[in-house]
Amino acid sequence: MSHKLSYEKELAFQADRRKATTEFIKIVSDLWYDKSIEIVLFKNQAIDKNVSDIIHLHEYAGEFVQKPISIFDSVELLRAINDIKLPPSKLDIGKLTYEYHADDNHFNNVKSFVIEKLKDASTFASIEPKDVVLYGFGRIGRLLARELMTKTGKGNQLRLRAIVVRGSADAEVLEKRASLLRTDSVHGTFSGTVRTDFENNALIINGTTVHIINSETPEEIDYTQYGISNALIIDNTGAFRDKKELSRHLIAKGTSKVLLTAPGKEAPNIVHGVNHKEYNPDDLNVFSAASCTTNAITPILKVIEDSFGIKKGHLETIHAYTNDQNLVDNMHAKYRRGRAAGLNMVLTETGAGEAVSKALPTLQGKLSSNAIRVPVPNGSLAILNLDLLNKTSMEGVNTILKKYALEGDLVEQIQYSLSKELVSSDIVGTSAPAIYDSKATLVSKNGKNLILYIWYDNEYGYSHQVIRLAKYISKVRRYTYY
């Protein structure tokens, strides 16, 4: 009899939890579409998630902070957030829930707690939306388009207005571009609608017109004829790499800034979260978002450098194959990259070790680096072998990196993994550029040598870093609490 009663209670609890989760999803949606308030749960996206996703995220959050994070508490906090006036924001409901139950919580009710925690929002300056043009529509370009259109909301941040491509402008080509945006073999189906408007040479994405501009020369485009002004050009072609070539975009009518999605020459290479505040968007017009690997390792290296000091180190990148490699053995400008990408581990070079010093000058000349391309289409791993100035322990390293993943300037950049079973396919679709594998870390007996394993989605995670930097350059960063 007792077993039956226990089982009935479990069923009732599950029903109540799923009902609360349904309310959670509705409030998250209302906040986003009505008030441009984005809710995340310890950096994990809460918009467009189903009931099981939200329950799983709460379980992860509880394991992460080692305290239960209840869906019932989250819903209560969301109700309070919905009841108060806030500017466009990005709020971490997991962090708020955790803090509400902290030992020093002296608030009588949820609403007073929320008002106190988010009081700085009232002084947050209003933002002017920024027109964005994607120059190129390859792997990174399409992911940027997906993310920009999914997160358009009321359009008070970045507005994707046009995509510039080379080649013909016939109906078949336009439909092929639409098809590549709709479905992706790695990242799945786009959670929106895409249709073609051949008469106007445009894609209608989620009901919004995005012009397709066919051009071989950036300076000859007149963006103003498409109603575009003062636009940020995100160049993801890789065709232009130095400041002089990238500045050709600025000759075109209707442009103001250029952001390169690759390492750039004579332009600041920026890893958002690490060194972006060193550059004033009012003073510069050409920017580089560095490389995916640089964005993966630099946040972790900053934490280790600031906490223990780095004497020297070596970076080995186990990287997914990329479009510049051959599908089968054939001629290539570089010897090993000519061999079949899907059949071989391919030893190649990477400039990430040297590139880190552009964001962290204290590491100049301290890091060597190499790379191995492996037969997976996406999902990479950076192995950092570091000699430290000050000794540490496994617990010491994990405690510090967990702290940085939970609070501070690098919460968007570092995800702390608790899994003992993490493999490359697990990290596909992670918005953080660096996923710290806490279970794989090795520390020498003397505490002076450290080996860290940093996973990264070299496409999706990097694309989010590009968007974060684009928002900073365009000065459309919202009020945030996480």
Summary of the structure (lengths in Angstrom):
residues: 482
radius of gyration: 23.4
end to end distance: 46.4
largest distance: 80.4
contacts: 1585
relative contact order: 0.11
helix: 40%
strand: 24%
